[in-house]
């Protein structure tokens, strides 16, 4: 059996605590350098969108699946 779908989701009870924890684990970099990297790699990312509390970057993979990258907004 081959993998056909990948979905990552993290539920959290307290968003502020989770943000601090995941920032330590992964780092929450600005999306612009990642957007530039994706564009340079020949992918076509959309514009960075500001949403309620987050910055979001959307792009489609070769199968047309929507890939969304999100970064917590810094105050």
N, C-alpha and C positions, 0 to 999 in steps of 0.2 A: 504494500500500500504506500503510495507516495503522498507527500503533504500537498494539499491543494489550496489551503487557506491558512493564513496566520492572522491572528488578532491579539493585540496586547491591550489590556485594560487593568487599571489598578483602582480598587475602591478604597476609600479612606473615610474614617469617621470624623476627623478634624483636619480640614484642608491646610490650615496654617502649620500645624505640627508636621503633616506629611510633606509640605513644601520644604521645610527646613531639613527634614530627614533626607529627602531625595536630592536636594541640592548638595548635601554632603556626599551622597552616594555617587551621583552622576555629574554634578555641576550643572548649572542652568545657564548655558551660554546664550548670548544674543543670537537670534535666528539669522541675522544678515550674513555673517560669515558662512553659515551652513547653506544659506540660499545661494551665495556666490559659488561655493564648492559644487553644489548640485548643478548649477548652470554651466560651470566650466567643464563638468563631467559629461555634458551633452543632454542633461535632463531639462525639463521645462517647468520649473517650479513657478507657482503663481506669486502674486504680491504677498507681502507679509500683512496680515490683517490684525487689527487691534480689536479684541472682543472684551467682554466684561471680565477683567482680571487676567487675561492671557493674550499672548501674541500667537497667531496661528499661521502656518505655512502649509499650503495644500499642493499636491501634485498627483499625477496619475502614473501608475506603473504600466509596463507594456501590455498588460491584459485589461487596462482600463480601470483597475481598482484604485480607489481613492486612498492616498497616503496622507496623513495629517501629522505634522510636527507641531508641538505646542511648547511654549516657554512661559513660565510664570512672569507676570509683569513686575518689574522692580519699582518700588515706590521712591 
